[in-house]
Amino acid sequence: MDIQNKIKECVKEGEKGERHKGLKKVNPSRELIYGHIKKAIHNFNAIDLFAKFNYSDWSASAAFYCLYHALLALVAKTGFESRNQSCTFALVEHMIDNKETFITKEELKEIFDRDITENLEQSNKILDIRENMQYSIRTSLEKEEFRHLKDRTKFLFDKIRRDVEND
């Protein structure tokens, strides 16, 4: 399905009310936008906390959700509320195509990629690290893997945040 049709489907789903599973048109509000930024910061801080207590496998999920909430802030700035990851990513990809955001498609693919990576353990994508940790029996990240995850998450979060805060 192409992005335009995906977004139309998501908006239609969003019209189903409060418990929708799509994109709902809303008035952009500072409260919603900065609420997502605050949640992203909260999740970013959890990356180190999980690692400190030997739960670095959960650091990968915290990294993913840090970036996802940053993207939700970007989506909220455009006047949408999203309750579906694929809808969020489709809208952000549409924004990239229309040059409405500084994030690139390659950077977005680090967070979400429709193409399956063949070897999750060899991938540096945040999405793949998260999926590897979530679905494998591993309970910790290697030191270098953790450093990469945290540094790359910070870089992407800062870039998305600049987008959100740019008026």
SETOR-232899 format. One line per field, with one value per residue (C-alpha): x, y, z; chain; residue number from 1; residue in one letter. Coordinates in steps of 0.05 Angstrom, whole numbers. Example, Ala and Ser with C-alpha at 12.3 -4.5 7.8 and 13.67 -1.06 7.14 Angstrom:
<recs>
X: (246;273)
Y: (-90;-21)
Z: (156;143)
unit: (A;A)
pos: (1;2)
code: (A;S)
</recs>
This chain:
<recs>
X: (0;28;36;-22;-71;-42;-53;-124;-138;-107;-149;-212;-195;-181;-252;-279;-275;-232;-209;-188;-128;-107;-94;-143;-144;-135;-118;-43;-32;32;8;4;67;110;77;106;174;172;155;212;260;232;244;314;332;307;361;415;371;356;429;449;406;429;367;399;355;299;345;331;256;266;308;255;199;241;244;173;146;190;157;88;106;123;57;20;52;19;-49;-55;-59;-35;-51;-18;56;50;4;55;112;71;54;127;150;99;127;197;173;142;204;164;217;292;294;314;285;349;343;270;290;333;269;220;233;183;240;259;332;359;406;380;442;487;442;456;384;350;288;329;366;299;268;329;328;253;246;312;333;389;383;437;470;544;581;593;523;495;539;518;444;447;489;447;382;407;428;361;321;357;345;271;264;295;242;187;212;226;171)
Y: (0;68;122;166;108;86;156;159;91;115;180;140;94;157;180;122;160;162;89;95;59;109;183;232;305;350;422;427;441;458;412;351;367;380;324;277;311;303;229;221;251;205;145;169;174;103;77;88;67;-1;-12;9;-46;-99;-94;-65;-108;-60;-1;-19;-11;54;80;61;94;156;165;144;197;248;229;233;305;319;289;328;392;378;370;295;246;176;111;65;59;44;105;148;125;133;205;221;189;233;294;274;269;339;368;385;354;351;277;235;169;134;161;141;71;66;73;38;0;-39;-80;-138;-140;-210;-212;-173;-188;-153;-91;-24;1;19;-19;-82;-77;-69;-128;-171;-156;-163;-230;-264;-296;-245;-202;-151;-109;-112;-49;-23;-41;-2;59;59;53;110;157;145;153;220;244;226;252;319;325;309;356;413;400;401;465;500;550)
Z: (0;-17;36;13;17;84;112;85;118;183;183;169;228;271;260;301;367;429;424;351;324;271;259;290;268;329;343;354;428;465;521;475;436;497;535;483;488;564;556;506;556;610;565;546;620;630;582;635;693;662;648;718;747;696;653;591;547;568;549;476;486;524;466;415;455;467;392;381;429;395;329;363;383;311;288;342;316;248;281;289;346;329;363;313;300;226;218;255;212;147;166;183;117;81;119;95;23;29;63;126;172;176;191;131;107;126;197;201;179;241;282;236;171;131;102;146;165;153;212;271;312;261;252;285;274;339;315;303;369;405;368;380;454;459;424;439;504;514;577;566;512;500;523;452;431;490;475;402;421;471;427;365;404;431;362;331;390;388;313;318;379;339;286;337;369;303;289)
unit: (A;A;A;A;A;A;A;A;A;A;A;A;A;A;A;A;A;A;A;A;A;A;A;A;A;A;A;A;A;A;A;A;A;A;A;A;A;A;A;A;A;A;A;A;A;A;A;A;A;A;A;A;A;A;A;A;A;A;A;A;A;A;A;A;A;A;A;A;A;A;A;A;A;A;A;A;A;A;A;A;A;A;A;A;A;A;A;A;A;A;A;A;A;A;A;A;A;A;A;A;A;A;A;A;A;A;A;A;A;A;A;A;A;A;A;A;A;A;A;A;A;A;A;A;A;A;A;A;A;A;A;A;A;A;A;A;A;A;A;A;A;A;A;A;A;A;A;A;A;A;A;A;A;A;A;A;A;A;A;A;A;A;A;A;A;A;A)
pos: (1;2;3;4;5;6;7;8;9;10;11;12;13;14;15;16;17;18;19;20;21;22;23;24;25;26;27;28;29;30;31;32;33;34;35;36;37;38;39;40;41;42;43;44;45;46;47;48;49;50;51;52;53;54;55;56;57;58;59;60;61;62;63;64;65;66;67;68;69;70;71;72;73;74;75;76;77;78;79;80;81;82;83;84;85;86;87;88;89;90;91;92;93;94;95;96;97;98;99;100;101;102;103;104;105;106;107;108;109;110;111;112;113;114;115;116;117;118;119;120;121;122;123;124;125;126;127;128;129;130;131;132;133;134;135;136;137;138;139;140;141;142;143;144;145;146;147;148;149;150;151;152;153;154;155;156;157;158;159;160;161;162;163;164;165;166;167)
code: (M;D;I;Q;N;K;I;K;E;C;V;K;E;G;E;K;G;E;R;H;K;G;L;K;K;V;N;P;S;R;E;L;I;Y;G;H;I;K;K;A;I;H;N;F;N;A;I;D;L;F;A;K;F;N;Y;S;D;W;S;A;S;A;A;F;Y;C;L;Y;H;A;L;L;A;L;V;A;K;T;G;F;E;S;R;N;Q;S;C;T;F;A;L;V;E;H;M;I;D;N;K;E;T;F;I;T;K;E;E;L;K;E;I;F;D;R;D;I;T;E;N;L;E;Q;S;N;K;I;L;D;I;R;E;N;M;Q;Y;S;I;R;T;S;L;E;K;E;E;F;R;H;L;K;D;R;T;K;F;L;F;D;K;I;R;R;D;V;E;N;D)
</recs>
